[in-house]
């Protein structure tokens, strides 16, 4: 996920036997044998922040390693994508890798590097009930599944300065019309409704693609969204044009965006909500994922100084999320046992209850009371409902070919902001032309 702030974590070096084992050295028939001895080590590689990795290791030590005949060890890396590729190409992958891009999971399935969950003897039907058929389908290739959902992040959130918001007599909107009416009221009161920033170094533009994805879900619905992501409809389809126009109606409205829409590509996404905490606030509403409060002032208190509400529906219901799929590279009973426990209710609940990890679980059995604070609990409830009702969809740019999702889509949204409403059709035409040939 593009929003992760990633660092390096030095951990105990993993035993070579655990890293060097792959599908070519697996003992035949071990995948589904629950009675086999769970011994040795399980190596887990991911791109999470160091503090989260340390916290997660503590949870694994307490709830998994303490009662197992194997030891599972977390390793994090700021160069996850590069290192993952190097280790796989070198024939030395870890036992489990946690990927934030479902497209990479399908590539691993296609190349034959990943182990199918069915070949491990896992109950995929039960997992579809736990995580939702849609989330499970993101790791499906040629009738088998290659990814276990182990983390999820809510993107469809609008943050606001609660104390000032309440004092001004504003009310949380439940519909898109109410959201626009609130924006108009803030403008009429002499302030600016929206705090917006799309700058992110070489990934500048990704927050704008999130806006577009949220609006496509809310104007066209999940079926059209799915066809857009897989290119069953073109990027410049009329439904996508309509969503872009709705996006522009908000971004280009006079006085709606602090600094103006054309300046948003120069405002860092992490700095964008800062003016919301000025006294009085210079802007009042900020749409961003559940991670963004890490960029709020250190003394700002959740529920007092700030709060959030779900981005309201327009013509359709929809929830945008991101997350991770854990991919298995060694068919062994201890690896199967680890991933089943790690994705299970007890470990997932503790991951949400531990402030240093603050993970939201895609397992719908993990209730809101598991979480460390009301922010995570509320986000969890929205996500669980969307997975259960099939109204949630994964970040489109992470599902599209990288030339589009991490390229022309980003730059196209920047161009749209800089050149204004009349540029939309041309921008979408250019993105469509950049889609790789089948």
N, C-alpha and C positions, 0 to 999 in steps of 0.2 A: 504494500500500500504506500502511496506516495507521501502520505502525511506522517509516516513514522519518523521519529527522531532517533537515529540509530547510533549506538556506540559499540566499542569493543569490550568484551568481558573475558578476562583470563580465567580459565578453569583448569581443573585437574586434567592432565592429558589422558585421552581415552586409550584403553588397551587396544593394541593393534588388531587383535583377533576380531573384535567387535566391528571395527571399521572396514576390515578387509573382506569380510564375508559379504557375498552378494548372491543373486539368484543362481549364478553358475556353480556356487559351492554349497548350496543349500542341501540338507539331507532330504531325500525324497519322502514326501508324505508328512512332513512335520507341521505344515500350515494349519490343519484343522484338528490337531491332536491335543485336546485340552488336558489329557492325562500325562503328557510328557513333562519331564522335569524342567522347570523354568530356572535356568542357571546362567551364570556369566554376566554380561553387561548389555545395556541397551544405550546406544548413543543417539542423541537428539540434537539437531542443528536447526537454528532459526535466526530471524532478523530482528528479534525484539530488543528493546532497550536493556542495558546492563542491569538496572535496578529491577526490572520486571523478571529478567532471567534469574537473578539471585533469589527473588521472592518465590518464583516458581520452583526452583530447585529445592527450597526449603519445604514446600508443599509436597513435592514428589518424595523427598526423603522421609517425611512423616507418614504420608498416606499410602505410598507404594513401596519404596525401598525397604522400609522397616519390617514389612511382612512378606517380602519376596526373597527368593534365592538368587536374585540378580540385582544389579545396581544400575539404575537409569541416570544418565548424566546429561544435563543441558549445556549446550555450547552456543553462544551467540556471536554474530559477526556483523560489523558494519559494511562488509563487502559480501553479504550473503549470496546474492545472485551470481557473482563472479566465482566465489569459492564453491558454491554448489555445483556449478558447471564443471569446474576443474576436477572436483572429487569424483563426479560421475564419469567424466571422460577418462580419468585415470583408473577407473575400476575400483575405486576405494570410497564409495559413498557411506555416510552414516547410516544407521539402521532406520531412522525416521528424520524427515525434513519437513518443516512447516512452511508451506508456500502461501504468500498473500495473493498470487496471481493464478486463478484457475486455469488460464491458458497454458501455463507451464506444466500443470499436472497432466493435461491431455497430451502435451508433447512427450512427457516421460512415459505415458502409457503407450503412445504410438511407437516410441523407440524401443520398447521392451525393457526399459530400465526399472520401472516401478513394478511392485507386486500387487496384483488385484486382490481386493478385499475378499472376494469369493474364493480365491485360491488359498487364502489364509483360514478359511472356514468361518468367516464372520457372518453374522445374520444381517444382511443388507436390508431386508424388509423391516426388521425391527429398527434399524438405524434410520430408515426413511420416516418412521413414526416419531423418532426422537428429534431429528434434525429437519424434517420436512423434505418432501420429494425434490423440490426445486434445488435446495442447497446440495443435496446428495448428487443430483444430476450434473452439477458442475464438474464433478470428477469422473463422469461416466464416459467410457470409450468402448465401442463395439460390444455393448451389452454387459460389460463388467465395470466395476467401480474402483477407483484408484485414490480417492481422497476422503479422509475423515474430517468433518468440520470440528474444529477445536477452539475457535475464537470467532467473534463477530463484533462489528463496530457499527453503531447507528450514525448515519450521515444526515438524515432528515430532521435536523434540530435547529431551532431558532433561539438564540440566547438574548437575554435582555437584562438591564441593571435593575434588579427587583425593587430595591428600596426607593429609588427615584421613580421608577415605573408606577409603583403603588401610590406614591405621594402625588404623582401627576393625575391620578384617577384613571389611568389606562387599564384596559381589560384584555386578557389573553384571547386572541381571536380563534374561533373554531372553524372558520371557512376562509377561502381565498378572498372573498369579498370583504369580510371583516378585517383581514390582514391589510388589504389596500386602504380600507377606511381608517384603520389605525395609523397607517403611514401618512395619510392625508391629515389626520388630526395632529400628529407630531409636527408636520410641516406647518400647519396653521398656527401652531403654538410657538413657531419661530425657531425650530430646531431641524435637524436632519434625521430622517428615519433610519437609514441603513449604513452600517459600517461594512466596507467591502475591500478585499485585497486579494489579488491573484498572482502576485510575484512569488516565485519559489525556485530561484536560481535556474538551473537547466530544465526544470519541470514547470516553469511559469505557465499558468493557464489551467492547471488541473482543478483548482477550486471552481473555475467557471464551468468546466465540464460536469462537475457534480451538480451545479445549478441546473444545467440543461437536462441531465439525467433525471433529476427529481421532477422537473416539469413535464418531461415526456411521460413519465409514469402517471402523473396527475391529469394530463390532458388526453393521452392516447390509450392508457391502460397497459397492463402487463403483457398481453398478447402482442400488441404492436411493438412494445419495448423489446420483447424476445426476438422478434423478426428483425428489428433494427440492429440488435447486437450481432446477430448471425448473418446479416446482409441479405436476408430474404426480401427485405425492402431496401431501397437505396438510402444513402445518408441524406439525400435531398428530397425524400418522400414528402408529400404535402403535410403529413402528420408531424414530421420533424420540423418542417418550416413553421407550422402553427405553434409548436412548442417554443421555437426560437423567437417568434414574435412576442409570445407571452413573457419570455425571459427579458426581451428588450423593452417591453412596456414598463417593467419595473426598473430596469437598470437605467434607461434613458429618460424617465420621467423627471421633469424639472425639479431639482432640489432633493430628489430621493436618496442619492448616493453621496456620501461625504467625499468631496474633491471632484466628483463627476465620474461617470463611467469610463471616460477615456484615460483617467489616471489610475484606475484600479490595477492594470498590469504592472505598475511601478510600486505598488504598496504591498509589502510582504504580508503573506497570509497570516503569519503569527502576530504581526504588529497591528493588523486591521482592527481587532476588537478593542484595542487600548483606549481610544477616545470614549468608549462607552462608559469608562470608569472615571472620566473627568467630572469635576463638580462646577457647574452642571454638566451632564453628559453632552458630548458633541454629536453623538449618534446613539441610536437606541436599540437596534435590531441587528443581529449577526447570524447568518446561516452557516453552520459548520458542524463537523462531526464531534463525537463525544470526547475526542482527545484535546479539543482546543482550550479547555479550561486550564491546561498546563501552562498556557501563555498569559493567563490572567494575572493581575497583580498578586503578589505572594500573600498579602494580607486580606485579599477578597474572600469572603465567606459564602459558600454555596447555600442557597436558600435565604440568605440575608442580602448580600450585595449583588448576587446574580441568580438567575434561574433560567429555565428553558421551556419551550413548548414545541410539539411536533409541527413541522411545516404542514399547513392545512391542505386538504384535498382541493382540487379544482373541479374537474368533471368526473374524476375517478379517484379511488383510494390507491395509495401506494406508499411504500417505504423503501428507501435506498440504504443499502448497507455494504460493508466490506468485511473482510475477515481472513481466515486462513484455512487451508486444507492440509492436513498432515498426510504425507506420502510415505509409504513403507518400501524399503529396499532390501530387506532380508526376511525371508520366510522362515520364522522360528517361533516356537511357542512363547518364549519370553517377550518377543516383540509384539506379538498378538495380545498377550496379557497386558503389557504396558499400555498400548493404545486404547484397549477397551477400558482400562481403569482411568486413564487420563481423560478420556472423553465422557466418562461416567459422571453421574450426578454428584457424588461426594467430592471428587477432586475439582470438578468444575465449580461447585458451590464455594469451595474454599478459595479458589482463584479469584472469585468476585468479592469475597469477604475480606481478603488481604489487601490493604490499601496500596501497598507497594506494587502489586500486580494489577489490580483493578481491571481484570478481564471480564468481559461479558460473554456468557456462554450461549452457544447456538442450540444447546440441549434444552428442549422445551420443558423438561422435568425439573430444571433448575429455576426455582421460584424467585420472585422479587425480594423475599426476605433474606436471601443469601448475600445480598450486596452490602458493601461497606458504607454506602451513602445513598441518599435519595436520588441523586443524579444518575448513578448506575442502575439503581433499582427501577426508576422510571423508564430509562432507555431499554432495559431488559424487557419490561412489560410490553413496550411497543414492538420490539423485535420478535418476541415470542408469539405475539398475536399475529404479526405479519407472516411468520413462517407457518403457523398453524392454518392460516386462512389463505395462503398462497398469494399474498399481496406484496410480499417483499421481493426485491430484486437486487442482485449483486451489481456493484459499480461497473457500468458499461465499458468504460475505457480500459478496465483491467480484463475484460473479456474479449475485446476487439483485438485484431492484429496490432502488434506494437507500432507499426508504421502509422497507424491511425490513432489508437488509444493513447500512445505515449509520444505522438508526433503531431500529425496534422489536426487532430481534434483540439489539442492544447493550443497550437499556434492559431488555429482558426478562430477560437473563442477570443483570443487576444486581439486579433484583427477586427473582429466584430465590435469589441468594446472601443477600440481606437477609432474605427471608421464610421460607426453609427448604424442606425436601423437600416439604411438603404443598402448596406453591404451584406446583409444576411444571405440572400439567395446565392450570391457569388461565393461567399465563404463555404456554404454547404455544398455547392457544386465542386469546389476545389477539394474538399474533404472526400467527397464521393470519388473523384478522379484518383485520389491517392490510395484507395482501397486495393490491396494486392490482388493480382489475378488468382483465380481459383487454382 
